[in-house]
Amino acid sequence: MKDRLVTVIGGGGFVGRYVAQALLKAGARVRVAQRDPREAWFLKPLGGLGQTQFVAADITRADSITRAVAGSDAVVNLAGAFGRRAYAVNTAGAENAAKAAAAAGATAFVQISALGADAQAASEYGRSKGEGEQLVRDAFPAATIVRPSFIFGREDQFVNRFAALAAQAPFVPVLRGQVRIQPVYVADVAAAVVKALADPQVAAGRTLELGGPDVMTFAQFQRWLVEATGRTKGVVELPDFIGAGIATLGFLPGMPISWDQWLMLQQDNVTAANALPELGITPTPLGTVAPGWLVQYRRHGRFAGSHQAA
């Protein structure tokens, strides 16, 4: 990877910051393509002089992405969206990125997708991601498609959101409690991206599913989270007819939920074959890293006992 120029589309986001850091550590030159590059300037001190570049780019505009990836040896597309921008970003945007990478002569392209991506999926998000994968394959046949399960990390909107709910609500309501998930650590996802770029013979043209070492139900995850934040609140699994009604209204107490997200919860989010061990990466358990930042949700912070009452 040393001295190769890698453009990371969305490098200032949650996953992007870890991918950028891993690439910088590997000696690559990193160009961060962001709608507002100022959002990624915090990455400047992490690389050597001239190792990090920043460029304004909008993945929904093909001309913008073409300029952003010019001269790149490799491209990583992390852009993703829910709701009304799903198809513009996840489908057309993914095609824009793959076509631009091919035109630039890049030798590797990594598309970050999601478990459950399928052109025939019930959810709009799953369909848009699945259709985007197909367009990426058409434009850049040697692309590596990465499908992670729910990604967790200090800055995530997954563990933190539910931890905040557990801290504030009198009890923890759970939708689709028996759906299985396989949370994967963001640094492991970043390491997989670097492996895919460093050794295209291993990853080129493949779809890699990434998950953590623990497969759990959503209810088990919520119970673990309550305990990890030192709470004693009940975890209540809501029946599907109530869950569907909540999703129709678009609101769960303390948290918005859309109908599309409800549809995504209708199937397990686990890997068929976890690619991390194959790539030489030992999956990181949720319980080994999350408690380090979950202390903020304890009633008395890091000084609370492990079973501090709610």
N, C-alpha and C positions, 0 to 999 in steps of 0.2 A: 504493500500500500504506500510505501514511502514515496513522497513527492507527486503521487497521482492526484489529479484534480477531481474531486468528487463534489457534485452539486447536490445539496440536500434541500429539496422543496418542502417547506414547512419546518425548517431546522430550528426555529425559535419556539416551537410548541413543546408539549410535555414529553413526547417520545423523541422529538427532534433534537432536543438538547442533549439527550443521552447518546443518540447516534452520532451527533457532531463531536462530542467529547471522546467517544470511542475511536472515531476516525482520526482525530487530532493526536490521540495517544499512539495510534498506529503509524503516525508520520505522514498521513495524507494532507494535502492542501484541501481545505473545505470552503466551498462557496455556499453560503446560506441564502436561499431564495425565499423571500417573505413578502407578503403584501405590504407590510410596513417594516422595513429592515431594523428600525429602532427597537422593535420588540425582541430582537435577537442580539443586540449589542452586548448583553451580559456575557456572551461567549468570547468576546475579544481577549480577555486576560488568560484564557485557557490554552491558547496556542502560542507558538513562537511568532516573532516579527514577520508579518506578511503571510502567515500560514492560514489566516482566516479572511475571507472576503464576504461582502454583503451586497445583495442586489435586490431591487424591488421587482416583484413578479406576481402576476395573478394567474393561477392555473386555469381559469376559465377563459383566458385570452391566449390563443395559440401563439401569436406574435410575441407576446410578453415572455412566454416560457422558452420560445426559440432563442431569444436574446440571452435569457438567463443561463441556459445550459451550453452556450457556444464554447467550444474548446474543452469540454469536459471529457475526462477519461471514463467516468461512471456517473450515474444519476440515481438518487434515491427519492422516491415520491412518497411523502408522508401525509399529503393533504387528504382530508376526509371531512364529511359534513353530514348532518342529519337534516330532516325537514325539507323545506322548499329548495334548498341548495344541493340536495343529495345527488341528483343526476348531473347537474352542472359541474360539480366537483368530483364525485366518485366515478362517474362514467365518462363524460366528455373531457373532464380535466385529466383523468388518467390517460386517455388516448392522446391528448395534447402532449403530455409529458413523455410518453413512450415514443411518439413520432419525432419529437424534438431531440430526444437522446439518440435515436437512430440517425437522424440527419446530421447530428454533431459528430458522428463517428465514435460514440461511446462504446466501450467494449462490454459494459455490464450495466444492467438496470434492475433495480429492486423496487417492486411495488408493494407497499404495505396495505394489505387487505384486512380481512377479518374472518374468523371462524363463522360459518353459516352463510358466507357469500355464495350466492347461487342465482343465476339469471331467472330461475323459476321460484325463488323464495316468496313467501307470503308477505314479508315486510318490504317496504320500499327501500329501506337501507340495504337489506340483504340483496335485493335485486340490482340496485345501482352498483353495489360492489362487485357482484357477479358479472354483470354486463361490462363493467370496467375491466375486469380481469381478461375477458375475452378480447376486448379491443387492444389491451396491452399486448397480448399474445400475437395478435395479428400484426401489430406495428413493430414489435421487438420480440421475435420468437425465442431468443435466448434469455428473456427476462426471468428473474426469480420472483415468484409471488410468495409473500409471507403472510400467513393467516394466524395471528395470535388470538388466544382466548382473551378474557378480560385482563387488561394490563394494570398492574399496581405499582405504585412508587410514591415517594414523598409528596409529589405535586399532583397526584392523580385526581380524577373526578369520580373515582369508583369507591375505593375504601374510605376516602375522606368524606364523601357525601353521606354514606351510610353511617359512618362514625358520628357525624354531626347529628344525624337523625336519632341515633341511639342516646346521645347526650341530652337531647332536648325533649323528646317525646315521652309521655308517661309509660308507653309500652312500644315495642317495635313491631309494626305491621309488616308482613312479608307476603309478597305476591309470588305465586308459582314456587312455593317453598321446596318442592321435590325436584325441580329442574337442577341438573348437575352442571357445575362450572369447574374450571381448571385455571385459576388465576396465575398469570405469568409475570415475573418481575421485569420491569422496564429495562434494567441493565442487561438482562439476559437476551431480550429482544434486540437491543443495540449490538450486543456481541455477535448475534446470529447474522445481522446485517453486514457487519464487517467481515465475517467469515465468508459470506456469500460473495462479497465483492473481491476479497483477496484470492479466492479459489473458485473461479467460474466453472471449472471442470466438475466440481462437486455440486454446485447449485444451479448452474445455467439451465434454463428451460423447465425448472422444477417448481412445484408448489410445496412449500414447507409449512406445516402446521406446528405452532409453538404453544406449549402449555407448561404450567408449573408441575411440581412433583405431587401435588395434592389435588385429588378430585373430590369435591364435596357438593352437597346439595346447597341450594341458596339459603335454606333455613339453617343448616349447619354453619355456613359462613356467618350468618347474622348472629348466631349464638356465640360463635368464637369472638366476634367483634365486640359484643356486649361484655364478655369476660375480659377481653384484652383492654378495654377502656375502664375496667374496674366498676362496672355497673351490675345491678341485680335485677334489671327490668325483664319482664316477660317478653318472649318472642311469640307473636301470634300469627299463625299461617292463615291467611284469608282465603275463603273458598273462591273458586274461579268466577262465579257469577258476580261476586262483589268486586273482584279484581277487574273484570271486564267493564263493570259500571264505572269504577274509578278511572280506568284508562279512557273511557268514553268522555268523561268530564275533563280528563287531562290533568288530574291533581290527586296526589297522595299526600296526606298531611306532612308538611315539612319538605316536600319534594314533588316537582312536576313529573308526570309520566305521560307519554303520548301513546296513541293507539298503535303506532308503528313499533314502539318499544315493547308494548304488550304482546304484539305478534312475535317479536324476537324472543320473548320469554317462553314461547310454546315448545321450544326444542332445547335439548342439552347443548351446552357450549363447551365441548371437550374434544380433544384431538383423536383422530383415528390412529395416528402414529406420531408421537412427539418427536420432532426433528432435532431438538436441542442436544440430546446425548450423541446422536450421530455426528453432530457438528463439533463434538468435543466440549460441550458446555453442560455443566452440572446444573440442573434447574434449582432455583433458589426457593425454599419454602416461604410462604407468606409469614409464618410465625417467627422467622429469624430476623426479619428486617422491619416489618410494619410496626412492632411495639416501639421502635426508636422514635417514630413521629406521632404515634397515637397517644403519647402522654399528654398532648395538648387537649385531648378530649376527656381526660380524667378530671374529676371535680376539683382536686387539689394538685393537678399537674403531675410532674414526675415524682413528687413526694407522697402521692397517694399509695395506699396499699393495693395489692393486686385484687382485693375484693372490696374496694371502697363502695359503699352503698350509694345508689342513685338518689 
